[in-house]
Amino acid sequence: MNLENAAAIASERDFAAALLDPTHAGPAGLRTWNGSDPARRVDVYRNNVISSLIDALADTYPMVQQLVGEEFFRAMASVFIRQHPPRTRILAHYGDEFAAFVGGFEPARAVPYLSDMARLEFARLQASHAADAPPIADAALAGALLDPERLAGLRLIWQPSMRRIESIYAVASLWAAHQTEGTVIPVSVDDAERALVLRDGLDVLVLPVDPGTTHFVALTSAGHAFGAAAAAACERQSGFDLGAALSLLLRHGALVALHDPISNESI
């Protein structure tokens, strides 16, 4: 790298830093075509950049903004942006660190479930952009069910869009209560909840589930065999209804395939 290229890169980095830091005047030697103050032009550009990033976060986290109000959300988002600038030009994926940031943002502590709501909303974004995968064929599933001994050793392959949310707060119910027009249904927010987020066709769903279902999906997602995961889910939750859990998941096309680790074949 020659000195000229190094100087250009350093100047670009200075300019990028100035866009997120109001105390940064920008690289030395800036000139404007009409002789106006370069620092004021940088201020205008900075405001546009920050505003665009805040708008991107508001699009990803509409419920978070609704819960705290637009003014508070935009102030909180501006702090986040300066600490966590984008790492890619694809703004649809920006904000993956926002939930953790919200959890440690002191002014937001009055809304303790806000961080978990942000996790749910980002899970919905991930699900909406996940790869497509056709659900398992009915005939293949029926064939597997006819052989319970073999079924116990099979591994389940879920939709790429599948995400799990576990919270000590009722964030799934709270999210659902705000999705219809009119009066918001009261929610006992201090009730712990679990949910699965997945895409069914073009719709991203938030499905409240019981602890056994969450545990079963977690274990099978980690590669545990069907039988072992089902037994562990029953231990986790007394009275766990595996049939009901599978019925819910199959109804929404969540299962993509069954893999036999012995033959190394997928059904």
Stockholm file with secondary structure:
# STOCKHOLM 1.0

chainA/1-267         MNLENAAAIASERDFAAALLDPTHAGPAGLRTWNGSDPARRVDVYRNNVISSLIDALADTYPMVQQLVGEEFFRAMASVFIRQHPPRTRILAHYGDEFAAFVGGFEPARAVPYLSDMARLEFARLQASHAADAPPIADAALAGALLDPERLAGLRLIWQPSMRRIESIYAVASLWAAHQTEGTVIPVSVDDAERALVLRDGLDVLVLPVDPGTTHFVALTSAGHAFGAAAAAACERQSGFDLGAALSLLLRHGALVALHDPISNESI
#=GR chainA/1-267 SS CCHHHHHHHHHHHHHHHHHHCTTCCCSTTCCCTTCCCHHHHHHHHHHHHHHHHHHHHHHHCHHHHHHHCHHHHHHHHHHHHHHSCCSSSCGGGTTTTHHHHHHTCGGGTTSTTHHHHHHHHHHHHHHHHSCCCCCCCHHHHHHHHTCHHHHHHCEEEECTTCEEEEESSCHHHHHHHTSSSSSCCCCCTTSCEEEEEEEETTEEEEEEECHHHHHHHHHHHTTCCHHHHHHHHHHHSTTCCHHHHHHHHHHTTCEEEEEETTTTEEC
#=GC SS_cons         CCHHHHHHHHHHHHHHHHHHCTTCCCSTTCCCTTCCCHHHHHHHHHHHHHHHHHHHHHHHCHHHHHHHCHHHHHHHHHHHHHHSCCSSSCGGGTTTTHHHHHHTCGGGTTSTTHHHHHHHHHHHHHHHHSCCCCCCCHHHHHHHHTCHHHHHHCEEEECTTCEEEEESSCHHHHHHHTSSSSSCCCCCTTSCEEEEEEEETTEEEEEEECHHHHHHHHHHHTTCCHHHHHHHHHHHSTTCCHHHHHHHHHHTTCEEEEEETTTTEEC
//
